[in-house]
Amino acid sequence: MSIKLYHAKHSRSLRVLWLLEEAGLPYTLEVVDLALGNTGGENYAKINPLQKVPAIKVENEVLQESTAILEFLANRFDLDNLLVSKDHEDYGRFLQWLHGGESGFGMYLSLYFGHTVLLPEEQRNKMMAVWAADNLKKILNLFAESLANRDFIAADRFTIADISVGYILYGISLLGKQEEMAPKSVLAWWRGISERPALQKAISL
Ligand SMILES: N[C@@H](CCC(=O)N[C@@H](CS)C(=O)NCC(=O)O)C(=O)O
């Protein structure tokens, strides 16, 4: 089965690349230029009309939402060691953070990036940056409470939920804000999973 990932460095496509490397699935990579509002240009707009990364093509099927892609690939390719089954006691927390990595954290990470580094300086809004940072901290606190002192989010092992929220810590770390924003238990969890060879390989591509 052929898998093609459309990827831009530092973007949410890192989640998918990380999973592909963890699973050892064969894939081809097409690197697209990340440009606010025109990512990948006209050609990429035919794959993802939203012009955002990631997108993935599996045989003839195209998907464009990073955490849905994680779930799709893990189920389609029977990566049971990276999933948590519905009868497991940690199933709820697994889903909460698999989805919460994007639907909870994602918007605030984007707004924080936009209003601190991505937008031209004259278009940045300080209040928006503060509001986004406050919300990131609130969710990080909720995450810390839920994580307690676990090494992984669910089932005492690494799963796609760790990839989903792991990308958020990756983004916050790119800005050098992890110590300021994340509680200690979150930093310890992130240190553990950020050393995984699959992530290191994905970051290097
Ligand atoms: N919810 C989407 C968000 C995708 C997204 O916003 N990607 C960013 C990069 S991290 C992007 O392509 N931005 C380019 C733009 O907004 O023009 C997902 O998780 O896949």
The ligand as an ORCA input file, in Angstrom:
! r2SCAN-3c Opt
* xyz 0 1
  N      -5.775     21.123     12.268
  C      -4.804     20.991     11.212
  C      -3.956     22.255     11.214
  C      -2.973     22.289     10.063
  C      -2.130     23.566     10.098
  O      -2.612     24.617     10.553
  N      -0.894     23.497      9.597
  C      -0.057     24.666      9.563
  C       1.399     24.266      9.834
  S       1.614     23.621     11.462
  C      -0.075     25.267      8.166
  O      -0.029     24.561      7.197
  N      -0.135     26.607      8.083
  C      -0.045     27.306      6.840
  C      -1.120     28.367      6.723
  O      -1.954     28.482      7.639
  O      -1.100     29.078      5.735
  C      -3.961     19.721     11.453
  O      -3.781     19.356     12.622
  O      -3.528     19.099     10.486
*
